[in-house]
């Protein structure tokens, strides 16, 4: 009597993020997303985007779990979601060749990179950032899936729901830069360590801004 159960039904618990990343590098690897986002402002895709994968560094302290309520920052009126996938680095490495980069991936998870669009636009108009436009919340999970479990990561459906309603659907097959290419670029003259997280960036039509 009085003993706690050791097994709980999934509906009885609230899952946290499956990982607290050491560092978040979030890329913009889907051409359709950057093309749609730039077109809305009358701009073309920057030529540099085709020359190398581009990323920003996020805030690991603001990572939340998959069912968490997203805190709405008091400074924004334009809160948005961004549907992504991410890989977790499992081995330390530097100057990793693209053809060997898959050996450094521990697993994959779902990522939702929330954005304060009005603040993000102001910050990046100065040529720096994003910072306050991104750093308040990033959702991960619920699971980390190892490469042998997921099969081909580049043939996975991607779905985002807002309050249970499907808003966005896409496919990882539309990615332009692979995780191997992102890892090779990020590790160029820089050390990657276990627990680093590499985000894919938003799939095409994977955010409210595009819809």
N, C-alpha and C positions, 0 to 999 in steps of 0.2 A: 504494500500500500504506500502511496505517496511517491512512487518512483516515476521519473520522467520517461516518456517514450523515447526510443532511440531512432525510430523511423517516423517521418512526418509525410503526409500527402503534400504534393506540390502546392495545392491551393491553400494550405495552412501556413505557408512561410512566404516571406518576402526576400527574394534573392538580391544580394548586393552585386556590384560589378565583379566578374570572375577574376579581375586583375586590377591592381593599382600600378599603372605603368610608371617606370622610372622616368621616361621622357616620351612625349607624344610628338611625332612628326606626321603632319597631315598633308598629304599631297593633293593635287588636283589632276587626276589621271584620266578622267572621262572627257573626251572631246565634246560630246553633245552638251554636257553641262556648262563648260566654259563658253561654248559658242552661244548657247541660249542666253546665258547671263550677260555676256558682252553685247549681244544684239539688242537687248532691251535698252541699252544706253547708247545705241548707235555706233558700237565699236566692233572691230574685227578681233579674232583671236590673235594675241601678240605672237610675232614670229619666234620669240625666244621660247614659247611654250613647246614648240615642235623640236627645239634643240636639246632640251634637257627637262627632266621632271622637276616641278617646282613644289615647294612645301612651306608651311609655316610651323612653328613650334607652339603646342598647346599647353594647357595647365593641368598637370596630373592631380593636383589637389581638388579639382572640381569634377572629378569623375563620379558618376552616379550609376546606379543599377538599372536594369532593363524596365522595371515597373515603377520606378521612382517618379514622383511629381516634379516636373521641371520648374525650378525657381525662376519666376519672371523678373528680370532685372528692372529696378525702378527707373532706370535711365533710358529705356527703349519703349517704343510703341510698335515695333515691327519685329516680333519674335518669330523665328523660322526654324524648321527642322532640316536636316540634311542626311539622306540615306547613304550609308557607306558600308564597306567591309574593311577589316583591318587584319594585319598579321602581327604576331608577337615574336620578337627576336629571342632565340633560345641559345645562341652561342655568341661569344664575343668575337669581334672581327674588325679589321681595318683594311681598306683598299680591297674589298671583296669583289672578285670578278663576277659579272652578271651570270655566267654559266654555272657558277658554283653557289650562287646566293640562296638557292632553294634549300641547301643544307643548313642554313642558319635560321630557318623558320620553324619555330616550335608549334605554332598553331594559328588558327583564324577565329575571329569573332565578328559579331555585328557591331557597327558603330553608328551613333547618331550625333553628329556634330552640330549643336544648336548655335544659332546666329542671331545677333541683334543687328538687323540689316541696316537701319538708319545710322547707327554708331559705326558699324563696319565700313560703310561707304565714306563717312567723314574721315575716319582714321586713314584709310588707304588712299584718299585723295591727296594726302600729304606725302605719300610714298613710303609709308612705314605701316607695320601692323599686318594682320589684325591683332588686337589685344582685348580691350573691353568688349568688342563686338563678338568675341568668341569664348573668352576664358571663364565664363560663369558656369558652364555645364557641358559635359560630354558623356553620353550614355554608352555603356558597353555591355555586351552579353545578350542572352543569359549564359551561353556556353562558350568555352574554348574548344574548338574541334581540331584535332591533329591532322596533318596532311594525309595520312593513310585513311582516316575516317571520312574526310570531305570528298576525296576523289579529285576531280578536276575543279579547282577553285574558279577557273575562268568559264565555267558553264553552270553558274548557280543563279536561281531566281532571287530577286531582291524586292522586298515589299516593306512599305512604311505605313503604319496606321496612326491616326490621330484620334485619341479617345476611342479606340476600337474600330474606327472606320478607315478602310483602305483609301489612302490618298495618292500613293505613288507605287508604281510597279516598274521594274527594270530587270536587267540581266548583267551579271559580271562579265559576260562575253563581249560587251561593248567597250571594255577598258582599252585605253590606248597604250599606257605604260604598265607593264607587269610589275608585280611586287619584286621580282628579281632585278628589274631595271631600277626601281626605287631604292632598293637596298644597296646596289652598286653605287648609285649616285650619292646616297646619304653617307656611305662609308668612305667616300673619296677623301683621303687625308684626314679622316675622322673616325674615332672609335665608336662602334656599336657594342652594347652590352645586353646580356639577358634581361628581359623585362621592358626593353624599348618597344614602343608600339608604332607601327607604320600604318597610317590611314590612307585609303584609296582616294579620298575625295568623293564628291557626290556623283551618283549615277545620273544619267540624263533624265530630266523631269523628276528627279528625286528630292525636290524641295518645293515649298509653297511659292517661292519667287518665280520658278519656272512655270508653275501651273497657272 
